[in-house]
Amino acid sequence: MRDDFPEKVKRALAERVAHKCSNPNCLKITIGPNSIATKSTKVGIAAHITAAAKGGPRFDEKLTPKERKDISNGIWLCGNCAKLIDTDVEKYPKRLLISWKEDAELKASLVLSSNKIFDSKKWFTYNEIEYQSKLELRWAIFFEIMGWKFTYKPFETEYWNPSFKISTHQPNSSFLVDVGMKGEFTREKRINIGFATNFSKGILMVFEDPFLKNSENEYGVNNIIGISSLPGKIKNHENKIDFEFCTAVVSDMYGKTDVVNLCEEHIDSDFPFRIPDLYSKYWVKATNMSNRVE
């Protein structure tokens, strides 16, 4: 006898992921219009993570019938992916399906709570480019002073729109840059960026107060530009999905100015800091120039 999900569980599984397939390599929308105006077409399935009956894929004999048909044992998938996970249980084990489910629900929650409405009256024009904020303008001028090539608003995704894509003087070194206030750098924002970039390296977060004097930051250096990403999804101290960032500095340690992640590079900690108070002067110059733009 199968321990099938009640209709309310099936409905909740679909709604909690916005009717999208939970396979991160699919994400197919599983509901849409029918040729009959009063109906919709549904192609999604409330699949069991561990089988509904003995002998089925990933069957767990320790579960009770009530637990087998509980929402915690379900995942919303399109028809193709529901069949796929049951054809190769070694490739699609229980822990992987749970991870898919957690990520899909988190993505839906982040999109639901996002606010991408901007006031065009607050944009600032410099060199024929309209910047959404004075802080973004300031960073654009700083990159210009540094001689780094950059593109403003290089692309948009469902989860995150980077402020810039920059290329430093180091060959093949580029970063997607998010400009924001330190107080807005929340776990929700990190997760949005992670989903948009597949939790990759090369993401640079810059804020309102870079290049502090040696005595004003915990590292005692003057070339901290912001923080940059470490590749891969992690679980934080609350055992929740997170995206890890570490202190990033501007350095010419390889002969040309670049952004270096201090947690990733195996370097002499003193080497990249033997610089004059140059970048803070560039930042002050960028600030003064941006303040003249109305």
Residue pairs with C-beta under 8 A, 6 or more apart in sequence:
1 53
2 52
2 53
3 52
3 53
3 65
3 66
3 68
3 69
4 52
4 69
5 13
5 46
5 48
5 69
5 71
5 74
6 69
9 46
9 69
9 70
9 71
9 74
10 46
10 74
12 71
13 46
13 71
13 74
13 75
13 76
14 30
14 31
14 44
14 46
14 76
16 76
16 105
16 108
17 76
17 101
17 104
17 105
17 107
17 108
18 108
18 111
18 112
19 29
19 30
19 31
19 44
19 76
20 27
20 28
20 29
20 30
20 76
20 104
20 108
21 27
21 28
21 29
21 30
21 44
21 76
21 77
21 78
21 81
22 75
22 76
22 77
22 81
22 100
22 101
22 103
22 104
23 77
23 78
23 81
23 84
23 100
24 100
24 103
24 104
26 77
26 78
26 80
26 81
28 43
28 78
28 80
28 81
30 42
30 43
30 44
30 76
30 78
31 40
31 41
31 42
31 43
31 44
32 40
32 41
33 40
33 41
34 40
34 41
43 78
43 79
44 76
44 77
44 78
44 79
45 76
45 77
45 78
45 79
45 82
46 74
46 75
46 76
47 74
47 75
47 76
47 77
47 82
47 85
47 86
48 56
48 58
48 68
48 73
48 74
49 58
49 73
49 74
49 75
49 94
49 97
49 98
49 101
50 58
50 59
50 60
50 63
50 68
50 73
50 94
51 57
51 58
51 59
51 60
51 68
52 68
52 69
53 59
54 61
56 86
57 85
57 86
57 89
58 89
58 93
58 94
60 68
60 94
63 73
67 73
75 97
75 98
75 100
75 101
76 101
76 104
77 85
84 92
85 92
85 97
86 92
102 241
103 195
103 241
106 191
106 241
107 159
107 195
110 159
110 188
110 191
110 192
110 195
111 158
111 159
113 188
114 159
114 192
116 161
118 132
122 132
122 133
123 130
123 131
123 132
124 130
124 131
124 133
124 134
124 137
124 290
124 293
124 294
125 131
125 293
126 137
126 140
126 141
126 290
126 293
129 140
129 152
131 137
131 140
131 152
133 179
134 290
134 291
134 293
135 179
135 180
135 181
135 208
136 152
136 163
136 164
136 179
137 290
137 293
138 283
138 286
138 287
138 290
139 163
139 164
139 177
139 179
139 206
139 286
140 150
140 152
140 164
141 285
141 286
141 289
141 290
142 282
142 283
142 286
143 150
143 164
143 166
144 150
145 282
145 285
145 286
146 168
146 250
146 257
146 282
147 169
147 257
148 166
148 167
148 168
148 169
148 257
149 166
149 167
150 164
150 165
150 166
150 167
150 177
151 164
151 165
151 166
152 163
152 164
153 161
153 162
153 163
153 164
154 162
154 164
154 165
154 176
155 161
155 162
157 196
158 196
159 192
159 193
159 195
159 196
160 178
160 192
160 193
160 195
160 196
160 197
162 176
162 177
162 178
163 177
163 178
163 179
164 176
164 177
164 179
165 174
165 175
165 176
165 177
166 174
166 175
166 177
166 204
167 173
167 174
168 174
168 175
168 256
168 257
168 258
168 259
169 256
169 257
169 258
170 254
170 256
170 257
170 258
171 256
173 258
173 259
174 202
175 202
175 203
175 204
175 228
175 259
176 197
176 202
176 203
176 204
177 204
177 205
177 206
178 189
178 193
178 203
178 204
178 205
178 206
179 206
179 207
180 189
180 205
180 207
181 207
181 208
182 207
182 208
182 209
185 205
185 207
187 236
187 240
187 242
190 242
190 243
190 245
191 241
191 242
191 243
193 203
193 229
193 243
194 233
194 241
194 243
197 203
197 229
199 229
199 231
199 232
199 233
199 243
200 229
200 231
201 228
201 229
201 230
201 231
201 261
201 264
202 228
202 229
203 228
203 229
203 245
204 225
204 226
204 227
204 228
204 229
204 248
204 259
205 226
205 227
205 228
205 245
206 225
206 226
207 226
210 224
210 225
210 226
210 279
210 280
210 283
211 222
211 223
211 224
211 225
211 279
211 280
211 283
212 222
212 224
212 280
213 222
213 277
213 280
214 220
214 221
214 222
217 224
219 247
221 249
221 273
222 273
222 275
222 277
222 279
222 280
223 249
223 250
223 251
223 272
223 273
223 275
223 279
224 247
224 248
224 249
225 248
225 249
225 250
225 259
225 279
226 248
227 245
227 246
227 247
227 248
228 245
228 246
228 248
228 259
228 261
229 243
229 244
229 245
229 261
230 244
230 245
230 246
230 261
230 263
230 264
232 244
233 241
233 242
233 243
234 241
234 242
234 243
234 244
235 241
235 242
236 242
246 261
246 262
246 263
246 264
247 261
247 262
247 263
248 259
248 260
248 261
248 262
249 259
249 260
249 262
249 272
249 273
250 257
250 258
250 259
250 260
250 279
251 257
251 258
251 259
251 260
251 271
251 272
251 273
251 275
252 258
252 272
252 275
253 260
253 267
253 271
253 272
260 267
260 272
262 269
